[in-house]
Amino acid sequence: MTDSPYALSHLDALESEAVHVFREVAGEFERPVLLFSGGKDSVVMLHAALKAFAPAPLPFALLHVDTGHNFPEVLAYRDRTVARHGLRLFVASVQEFIDDGRLRERPDGTRNPLQTAPLLDAITGHRFDAVFGGGRRDEEKARAKERVFSLRDEFGGWDPRRQRPELWQLYNGRHSPGEHVRVFPLSNWTELDVWQYIARERIELPDIYFAHEREVFRRDGMWLTAGDWGGPKDGEPVEKRLVRYRTVGDMSCTGAVDSDATTTDAVIAEIAASRLTERGATRADDRLSDTAMEDRKREGYF
């Protein structure tokens, strides 16, 4: 009954599911790690993880794959958050892989597809057997195929045919030596759920998630920020606009949207009226092909 004193709101139910997943992994795996970039999904994921184990400290470390082209505001937020909660942070650097010749810069300047090798190297080097990611099923069709517990082979690759049943929230984390499991506690959340939870929990976010004036240029229907990655080109004039970011990642492929939403409530109203997911509207790397995300996931991308 909806009027029962024991009934959970939809946000309580989603949070409870995430807390259950965190505790399940902590009890079943030896060396979990949580992917944390300072983006809103990883922020919400960390917030739920801290609640899952409070008042005890977080029983696992954080990992960030730094492309070298991340937004400075987001990196500053990441470091403040780590310091405030006394957390351990490992950073896997794409720039280091380029500098020592293990990776080559792409002609288009984007480094998002280059994150896979540093990620897999960090997982292997630190012997992480479970990796929490903030992916949600509403973001992209390849992510909609993935279960909460996603088995990865010894090369970090994902095979949709090896997905395991998850009836009654029973998760199978068994894996062979060399394999690991990606875990997605926010699988059943939507972008709107994330923002409503942010509002309810009064979670601080990087300022670029809210409307602000920024120098941007137009490319492929998106407003991109100028930077060392190779933009803008000739014929791409820079202009100052009132924009915000729905998702954050590599500056070369993450676009801003025109917006005057300066508060969480205004962002929620804006998202409720939108017909595009945040990745569909603002991520150029997902437009490389119809199967761009799935191809990267098969290779080990998160």
N, C-alpha and C positions, 0 to 999 in steps of 0.2 A: 504494500500500500504506500502511496506517495506521501501520505500524511503521517506515517509511522515515525516515532522519534528515533528509530534506528536506521532510517533510510539515508543513504549517502547522496550528496549532490554529485553531478557528473564530474566535477573537478576532484572531489574527495575520492571518487572511485578510481579515477585515473592516477591520482597520487598514490593511493593504496596499492594499485597494481605495480607502479614503478618501485615503491618501497619493497614490495614482495620480491621483485626481480633482483634488486640490489642485495638483499639479504640472502636470497637463494644462491647467487653467485659467490658472495663472500664465504658462504658455508661449503660450497662445492669445489671451488677452484683455489689454487695455491697462490697465484700471482696475477690478480686482476689489475687493470689500469683503466682510467677514464679519460677519453679524448676530450680535451678542453681547449677551445680556441678563443673564448671570450664572446662567441656568438650566442644569440639568445637561447637556442636549443641546448647548447652545452651548459649555459648558465642555469637554466631550469633543471637540467639533469643533475648538475652539481648540488643545487639547492635541495632537491629531493633526496639525494644521496646523503647529505649532511643530516637531514631530518631522520633518515632511516637508521642512523647509528648514534644519534645524539643520546646522552651527552658524551659518549665515547668519541675519540677522534676518527676520522675517515680511515678505514683499514686498507686503503690502496692509494697509489700515487696518481698523478695526472700526466698526460702526454699531449704535447702540441706539435703538429707537423707545421713548421714555419716555412712558408714559401719564400720569404725574403721580400715579398710584395704585399704583406698584410697592412691593413690600415693602422697607422700609429696610435689612434685613439683606442683601438681594440686591444693592441698589445699592452698599452698602459693599463687598461682595465684588467687584463689578464694578470699582470704582475701585482696589481693592488689586491686583487681577490686572493691570490696565492698567499701573499704576505698577511692579509687580514685573518685568514683561517689557519695559518701555519701549515700549509700543505706542501707536499713534495711535487716538483714539476720537472719532467724530462722534456727536452726540446729536440726534435729531429729536424735538422736543417736542410732544406733543398739547396740552399746556396753552397753549403759545404760539399754536397754531392757534385754540383756543377764545377766548383773550384778544383776538386781533385780528379775530375774527368769521368766520374761514374755516371753522370748525367750530362746531356747536352741541351742548351737553351733552345726552345722552340722558335720557329720563325715568327709566329704570331705574338710572342712575348708572354703568353699565359703560362703559368707554372702549376695550375691546379692538376693537370694530368701527370705532373712530375712528382706528386706527393707520394705515390704508391711505393716507390723504392725506399725512401727514407722511413716510411711507416713500417714496412715489412722488416727492414734492417733493425729498427728499434724493438719491434716485437720479438725478433729472434735474439738480439743481443741481450735484452733484459729478461728473456724467458717468460714473457707475459703469456698466460694461457687463456685469458678472457679479456676482451677489449670492449668497454662500453662506448657506444656511439649514440649521437643524438638524432639519427635518422628517423623520419616519420613516414608512414605509408601514403600520406596525402601529397607528399612532395613531388613524386615522380613515379612513373609506372614501373620502373625496375625495382624501386624500393617497396612498392606495393606487393611485390612477389616475396619479399623476405620475411622470415619469421622473427620472433623475439630473440631466440637463440639461433644463430646462423653459423653452421660449421664451415670452417675454412681449411683447405688442405695444407700439406707441408710447404707449398709455394705461396700460401696466402690466398689462393684462388677460390672463387665462389661458384658452386654448381647448383642451379635451382632444383635439379632433379634429386639432390641429396637433402633437401629440406625435410625436417622431421615433424611429425604431428605434434600439436601442442594443445591437446584437449584438456579442458578443465584447469588450465594454467599449470600444467605439468610440463616441466622443461627438461630436456635431455642434453646434458652437457658432456657426455662421454666423447672422448677424442683420443686418437692415437698419438704417440710421440711425434713431435714436429708439427702437429695440427694445433689450431686454436679455435676459439669460438668468439664471434662478434655478438655482442648483446645490445639490444635496442629497447631500453625501458620506456621510451616515448613512442613506440610503434603506433599505438592506438590514439595518439593525440593528433589534433589538427593545429594549423597555425593560429586559428582563433582560440582554441583551448590554451595554447601556450601563452597568448597575450592575456587572456582572462585570468590565468593562474599568476602571471606576473603582477597583474593588478591586485589580485586578492592577497598575495604574499608580500606585496610591496618590494619587489626585487629590483635592485639597481641594475641598469643596463648601460652599455656605452652610448654616449650622446648621439652617435650617428644613426641610431634607430629612430630618432625623432627629427622633425623638420628643422633644417638649418640652412643657411646660405653657404653654397659651395661652388667652387669653380669646376665646371664639368664640360665635356664635349660629347657630341652625338656620334654614335657608331652602331650600326645594325639595329637601330631603333631603341638603343639604351643610352642613358647618361652615364658616362664613365669619368673617373677622376684621373687627371694627368699624373704621370709618375715616370720613374726611371725604366719602367717596363716597356716603353716604346709608344706611348700615346701623349698628345695627339699627333696625327700625321698631317701633311699638307692638305688643306681643304677641310679640316676639322676644327673650326674656330672654337675657342674656349669662351664660355659665358658663365656668369654668376646666376645661379638659380636657387630657389627654395626647394630643397629635396630632402628625402630621407632614404634609408636603406631597409629593405625588408629582410635581407639576409646579408651576411658579410663573409668574405673569403679573400681570394687573391684579387688585388685591385684591378688587374688586367681583364677580368671576366665577370666582375660583380657590378651590376648597374644600379643606379639610384632611380627612384621614382619621384615625380613631382608630387609634393604633398605640403599641406599646412598643418599637419597633425603634430603638435608639440607636446601632447600629454598622452599617457597610456590610454585613457578613455577615448581620445580622438583617434588614436591608432586602431583601437578595437572597432570603432564605428567605420573606419575606412576599410579595414579588412573584411568586415561583414558584408560590405557592398561590392567587394572585388570578385571578379569571375576568373581570375588567374592565380595559380599558386605562386609563391614567392620565387621559386626556382624558374618556373615558366616565364615569369615576367622579367627576371633580373640576372639570370646566369647564362652567359654566353657559352660556357663550356658544355652545357647540355644541348646546345644547338649544333654541335659539330656533326652529328648524325642522329637519325631516329633512335639509335640504340647506344648513344654515347655513354650514358650512365651505366647501362648493363655491361657494356664492353669493359669499362674501367673496373667495375665490381668483380668481374670474372678474373681480372688480373691482380686483384687484391686491394682495390680502392675501398674506402669506407662508405 
